[in-house]
Amino acid sequence: MRTQVGIVGAGPAGLVLAHLLHLNGIDSVVVDRQTRDHVEKRIRAGVLEHGTVDLLTAAGLADRLLRERMVHHGVELLFDRVGHRVPLTELTGREITIYGQHELVKDLISARLDTERPLLFEAADVQVDGTELTFDVDGTQTTVECDFIAGCDGFHGISRAGIPSSALTVFEREYPHAWLGVLAQAPPASDELVYAYHDRGFALHSMRTPDITRLYLQVPADTDVADWPDARIWDELRTRLDRDDPRWQLNEGPILEKSVAAMRSFVVTPMQHERLFLAGDAAHIVPPTGAKGLNLAVADVAVLAEGFAEYYAGRGSGLLRRYSEICLQRVWRVQHFSWWMTSMLHRVDDDPFTRELQLSQLRYVTSSTAAATTLAENYVGFPMA
């Protein structure tokens, strides 16, 4: 088998890239080691930047998204039992969209199948060797000769190993806390996201639909989800999200899913080697506080797709050569924002000096138009390259 671009990974990065290539008449093969059912049910991000929605809309991928999304024009910072709204749209002219990543992946898979270009799930023993992609499907080994390979297979994927370690520089930070995340069958108690700073640790009130609430608690990095029965989770959420406003009440319901996610920052540079390009979590991880992971992946493949289009149109490979340079500017801007939000909102020790610094920063952000605008501009995201 031969193709122009071999894509490893059928998550948002790989599938958006495949569709952008299709729109430019560029052939690709997408492979993923997981089942389609697994990929479509992975509960991940749900906050889409304005630019991400614009790109998906322009590519013809947002029909259901635009019908079913929840549009938010602000976020709330809750501390000292008082909520402070940051008016995102008023400050930036842009909004954010709430639409579950797993729902977006369903849309992207459907769009890929409509193109009738190859999308192969349950691919075992996937290997990248230069521009050769090999894998096993249903006991049959397949080799795909590619002009280029795009590694969109996440932090634990195999693509990054296709670049010699001597050619890479790795930047990494492990955080001493994790997020315990739950999906609850309960209507959201707030119309917008609530980021809560509390003596017992950070909490986030989010949502996926008008009937499903997404909630997070800061927990130690070595937390076992089995130690958190439903009653304990609701007790802790009520405590951390409580406020002086008597109208506030956390809506509770059956917990449909719970998991613990480690928090780390990770960047590998360069994001390319010869004809292998890394995108999304294969190249970088950000702590989830800034809601940037999916958006950063889409920004990567927007640049990569443009580079491939330039190359196959006979206009040279200048953009492909500059892929890492272009993407890493956004990556480090997002890393800084995500680190800043994390350090401002998470309790890391019992040092009263640190607590006062965090509260001082929160008061400044919620009282200064300039500081609020900086948060808002980073949160809603910048236009795609």
C-alpha positions in Angstrom: 0.0 0.0 0.0 1.2 3.5 -0.7 -0.1 6.9 0.5 1.1 10.5 0.7 0.7 11.0 4.5 0.5 8.2 7.0 -1.3 9.3 10.2 -0.8 7.4 13.5 -3.7 8.1 15.8 -7.4 8.6 15.3 -8.0 11.2 18.0 -8.8 14.8 17.2 -5.4 15.7 15.9 -5.1 12.8 13.5 -8.7 13.0 12.2 -8.7 16.8 11.8 -5.4 16.5 9.9 -6.8 13.8 7.7 -9.8 15.8 6.8 -7.9 19.0 6.1 -5.6 16.9 3.8 -8.7 15.4 2.1 -10.0 18.9 1.4 -6.7 19.7 -0.4 -6.8 16.4 -2.4 -4.0 14.8 -0.4 -4.3 11.1 0.3 -3.8 9.7 3.8 -4.1 6.5 5.8 -5.2 6.7 9.5 -4.4 3.9 11.9 -5.2 3.5 15.6 -4.5 0.6 18.0 -7.8 1.1 19.8 -11.3 0.0 18.8 -13.6 2.5 17.3 -15.9 2.1 20.3 -13.1 2.9 22.7 -12.0 6.0 20.8 -15.5 7.4 20.6 -16.1 6.9 24.4 -12.9 8.4 25.8 -14.0 11.2 28.1 -11.5 14.0 27.7 -11.6 17.7 27.1 -14.8 19.7 26.5 -13.7 23.4 26.1 -13.1 24.6 22.5 -11.5 27.9 21.7 -13.1 30.3 19.4 -10.4 29.6 16.7 -10.9 25.9 17.0 -14.6 26.2 16.3 -13.8 28.6 13.4 -11.5 26.0 11.8 -13.9 23.1 12.3 -16.7 25.2 10.8 -14.6 26.2 7.7 -13.7 22.6 7.2 -17.3 21.5 7.2 -16.9 19.5 10.5 -19.1 21.5 12.8 -22.7 20.9 11.8 -23.7 19.0 14.9 -21.3 20.9 17.1 -23.0 24.2 16.2 -26.4 22.7 16.8 -25.7 21.2 20.2 -22.8 23.2 21.7 -23.1 25.4 24.8 -21.6 28.8 24.2 -20.0 30.6 27.2 -19.2 34.3 27.3 -17.4 34.2 30.7 -15.8 32.1 33.5 -16.0 32.5 37.2 -13.2 32.5 39.7 -14.4 31.5 43.2 -12.3 32.3 46.3 -13.1 33.4 49.9 -16.6 32.1 49.2 -17.3 34.8 46.6 -17.6 34.3 42.9 -16.0 36.8 40.5 -17.0 36.6 36.8 -14.4 37.3 34.1 -16.4 38.5 31.0 -14.5 36.7 28.2 -16.5 38.0 25.2 -16.8 41.6 26.6 -13.0 41.7 27.0 -11.9 39.9 23.8 -14.8 39.8 21.4 -14.6 36.0 21.4 -16.4 33.2 23.2 -15.7 29.5 24.2 -17.7 26.5 23.3 -18.5 23.5 25.5 -18.7 20.3 23.4 -17.3 17.0 24.6 -14.2 15.7 22.9 -15.8 12.3 22.5 -18.7 13.8 20.7 -16.3 15.7 18.4 -14.4 12.5 17.7 -17.7 10.8 16.6 -18.2 13.7 14.2 -14.7 13.4 12.8 -14.9 9.6 12.4 -18.2 10.0 10.5 -16.6 12.7 8.3 -13.6 10.5 7.6 -15.7 7.5 6.6 -17.7 9.7 4.3 -14.5 10.4 2.3 -14.0 6.7 1.8 -10.3 7.1 2.6 -8.7 4.5 4.9 -9.4 4.6 8.6 -8.2 1.5 10.4 -8.9 0.7 14.0 -7.5 -2.2 16.1 -4.1 -1.9 14.4 -1.6 -4.0 16.4 2.1 -3.7 16.5 2.2 -0.3 14.8 5.8 0.6 13.8 7.3 3.7 12.2 10.6 3.2 10.3 11.6 6.3 8.3 8.7 6.8 5.9 7.4 3.2 6.3 4.4 2.5 8.5 3.7 -1.1 9.4 0.9 -2.6 11.4 -1.3 -5.7 11.8 -5.1 -5.7 11.3 -7.0 -9.0 11.7 -3.8 -11.0 11.6 -2.7 -9.5 8.3 0.5 -7.4 8.4 0.4 -4.3 6.2 3.2 -2.0 5.1 2.4 1.5 3.9 5.0 3.4 2.0 4.4 7.1 2.9 5.8 10.4 1.7 5.4 11.7 5.2 4.2 10.4 8.6 2.3 12.4 11.2 2.5 11.1 14.7 -0.8 12.0 16.4 -0.9 9.1 18.8 -0.6 10.8 22.1 1.9 11.0 24.9 2.2 7.2 25.2 2.2 6.5 21.5 4.9 5.0 19.4 5.6 7.9 17.0 7.9 9.9 19.2 10.2 6.8 19.5 10.7 7.1 15.7 12.9 10.1 16.3 16.4 9.3 17.7 16.6 10.4 21.3 19.8 12.2 20.6 17.9 14.5 18.2 15.3 15.5 20.8 15.3 17.9 23.8 12.7 17.1 26.4 11.3 19.7 28.9 9.1 18.2 31.6 7.6 19.0 35.0 5.6 16.7 37.2 3.0 18.3 39.5 2.4 17.0 43.1 -1.3 16.8 42.5 -3.8 15.2 40.2 -7.4 15.8 39.2 -10.2 13.5 40.3 -12.8 13.9 37.5 -16.4 12.8 37.5 -19.3 12.9 35.1 -22.7 13.3 36.9 -26.2 12.9 35.7 -27.2 16.3 37.0 -27.9 19.7 35.4 -25.1 22.2 35.9 -25.5 24.5 38.9 -23.9 27.4 37.0 -24.3 28.7 33.5 -20.5 29.0 33.1 -17.4 27.3 34.3 -16.4 27.9 37.9 -12.7 27.7 38.9 -12.6 27.5 42.7 -9.6 28.2 45.0 -10.1 26.6 48.5 -8.1 25.8 51.5 -8.7 22.1 50.9 -7.6 22.3 47.2 -8.8 23.4 43.8 -12.2 22.4 42.3 -13.8 23.0 38.9 -17.4 23.0 38.0 -17.9 22.4 34.3 -20.5 20.7 32.1 -20.9 18.6 29.0 -24.6 19.1 28.2 -27.6 20.8 29.9 -28.1 17.5 31.8 -24.5 16.4 32.5 -22.2 18.1 34.9 -18.4 17.6 34.7 -16.6 18.2 38.0 -13.0 18.0 39.2 -11.2 17.9 42.5 -7.5 18.5 43.2 -6.2 15.3 44.9 -2.7 14.0 45.7 -0.8 12.6 42.7 -0.8 9.1 44.1 -4.6 9.0 44.7 -6.5 5.7 44.1 -10.0 6.4 42.7 -11.2 3.5 44.8 -10.6 5.6 47.9 -13.2 8.1 46.7 -16.8 6.7 47.0 -19.5 8.9 45.6 -20.6 10.3 49.0 -17.1 11.5 49.7 -16.8 13.2 46.3 -20.1 15.1 46.8 -19.1 16.1 50.3 -15.8 17.5 49.1 -17.4 19.3 46.1 -20.0 20.9 48.3 -17.3 22.2 50.6 -15.0 23.6 47.9 -17.7 25.1 45.8 -19.7 26.6 48.6 -20.2 30.3 48.7 -22.0 33.1 50.6 -24.7 33.5 47.9 -27.8 31.7 49.4 -29.1 31.1 45.9 -26.2 28.7 45.1 -26.8 25.0 45.4 -24.7 22.2 43.8 -26.9 19.9 41.8 -26.2 16.2 42.6 -27.0 13.0 40.8 -25.7 9.6 39.9 -22.0 9.6 39.0 -21.6 8.0 35.6 -17.8 8.0 35.4 -14.9 8.8 37.6 -11.1 8.8 37.0 -7.9 10.3 38.3 -5.7 12.2 35.8 -2.0 13.0 36.5 -0.9 16.6 35.9 2.3 17.3 33.9 3.9 19.7 31.6 5.9 18.2 28.7 7.4 19.6 25.6 9.7 17.9 23.1 11.6 19.9 20.5 11.9 19.7 17.6 8.5 18.4 16.7 9.8 17.0 13.5 12.6 14.8 12.2 13.2 14.3 8.5 9.8 13.3 7.2 8.2 12.5 10.6 6.1 15.2 12.3 4.6 15.1 15.8 1.3 16.8 16.7 -0.8 17.1 19.8 0.0 15.1 22.9 2.8 13.2 21.1 4.8 16.5 21.2 3.4 18.3 24.3 1.3 17.9 27.4 -0.2 20.8 29.4 -1.9 20.7 32.7 -5.7 20.8 32.1 -6.3 24.0 34.1 -6.1 26.1 31.0 -8.3 23.8 28.9 -5.8 23.8 26.1 -4.8 20.3 25.2 -7.3 19.6 22.3 -7.1 23.2 21.1 -3.3 23.0 20.9 -3.5 19.8 18.9 -5.8 21.3 16.4 -3.5 24.3 16.1 -0.6 22.0 15.3 -2.4 20.1 12.5 -3.7 23.4 11.0 0.0 24.4 10.5 0.9 20.9 9.3 -1.9 20.6 6.8 -1.0 24.0 5.3 2.5 22.8 5.0 1.5 19.6 3.2 -0.8 21.6 0.9 2.0 24.0 0.0 4.3 21.0 -0.7 1.9 19.1 -2.9 0.9 22.2 -4.8 4.5 22.5 -5.9 5.3 25.7 -3.8 8.2 24.1 -1.9 8.7 22.8 1.6 9.4 26.0 3.5 6.4 25.8 5.8 7.1 22.1 6.6 10.7 23.0 7.5 9.4 25.7 9.9 6.7 23.5 11.4 8.4 23.2 14.8 9.4 26.8 15.0 5.8 28.0 14.3 4.1 25.5 16.6 6.4 25.9 19.5 5.7 29.6 19.8 2.1 28.7 20.6 3.0 25.7 22.7 5.2 27.7 25.1 2.6 30.5 25.3 0.0 27.9 26.3 2.4 26.1 28.6 3.0 29.4 30.5 -0.7 30.2 30.7 -1.6 26.7 31.9 1.2 26.7 34.5 0.1 30.2 35.7 -3.5 29.1 36.1 -2.4 25.9 37.9 0.0 27.7 40.3 -2.7 30.4 41.1 -5.5 28.0 41.8 -4.0 24.8 43.4 -2.9 24.4 47.0 0.7 23.0 46.9 1.5 23.2 50.6 0.4 24.8 53.9 2.7 27.7 53.7 0.7 30.9 54.6 3.0 33.0 52.4 2.2 31.0 49.3 -1.5 31.2 50.1 -1.4 35.0 50.4 0.5 35.2 47.1 -2.2 33.2 45.4 -5.0 35.2 46.9 -3.3 38.4 45.9 -3.1 37.2 42.3 -6.7 36.2 42.3 -7.8 39.6 43.7 -5.7 41.4 41.1 -7.1 39.4 38.2 -10.7 40.0 39.3 -10.2 43.7 40.1 -8.0 44.9 37.2 -9.3 45.1 33.7 -5.9 44.7 32.2 -5.2 41.5 34.2 -8.6 40.1 33.4 -8.1 40.8 29.8 -4.8 38.9 29.8 -6.5 35.9 31.3 -9.4 36.2 28.9 -7.2 36.5 25.8 -5.3 33.4 26.7 -8.4 31.5 27.7 -10.4 32.1 24.5 -7.3 31.5 22.5 -5.6 33.3 19.6 -6.4 32.9 15.9 -5.0 29.8 14.2 -1.8 30.3 12.3 
